[in-house]
Amino acid sequence: MKEKPYIVVMAGGIGSRFWPYSRNNKPKQFLDILGTGRTLLQMTYDRFIKLSKADYFFVVTNQKYFDLVKEQLPDIPEEQILTEPLRRNTATCVAYASYKIAQKNSEAKIIVTPSDHLIIEEEKFHEKLHIALKACEVDFKLITIGIKPNRPETGYGYIQYHSEPGNPVKKVKTFTEKPNLKLARAFLDSGDFVWNSGIFVWKASSILKAFEKYMPEVAEVFEEGIQYYNGKEEKPFIQKAYSLVKNTSIDYGIMEKAEEVYMVMGDFSWSDLGSWLGLHENHQKDEQNNVVDANAILYDVHNCFVKVGKDKLVVIEGLDNFLVNESENVLLICKLDAEKKFRTFVHDAKSKGEGFV
């Protein structure tokens, strides 16, 4: 590949489903959740630097996390840490980075990735990205990486695709945001649906055309910034721009509506690590299927996740499918699969004081 792709890392989330370990002042992407010695953000950088180079990276994050990104990814130029004044979901995040990159090179290839995924088989992952990068050379093609589902997961979006034997780049039929369990089972049984990984590949010119067609109000706002990008007026412009756009995902705003959407199947052991349960599935476990990151004594404990500082002895008896986590000033004990309740947990904890979230 002659021209290196630009890498846009979306790193502005708050990781509420990993509370209380993930906090507002240091969300999960900035934590060494897997115990590798590298945070999820750093692991994402390590994964993509093999395809590109540091000055082709753009990290989009909330303005309060600028120093964390700078500390954890010191090789990325400061002006390429794009700070968001407000949380406006992925469409705005992608627009900001894409318009800024297009000012440098409108035909640049761009890979957009979340900052907090786990990918085990990186060589296979790179192979699929090379296929997607080649496919996106055709004008207006928008490529997404799909993941073959192994369960009726209701926490992911789904992509239905046209079966084209022998062609690794499949035309997308439909996008469906997080379905209910009955629909997820139907998708799994049909065999022509994949999970939406949230990883996208396209040319800058292609995604800008898509914004102009499907989200013209966003295109209009960010086109005005062409005279300000990479200058001292960029920050006040972005402050204004973010106040003018709605909170919309790139899936809903563009991918569900666009015609030239294609999918490359990913088979590289992927997880979005979206919850404690997801982390449990991808962690080393004992004979009772427990993940134990603690100085613990367990009696008749099965299918649990125990994470407590090593300065305390934890003694547990008789639990099945529970999370036990003590992080800083919060002790949480709940069902391991209670991820849909975490929004309530965090909301109610906030009522006890900002220091608990």
Disulfide bonds with the S-S distance in Angstrom:
none
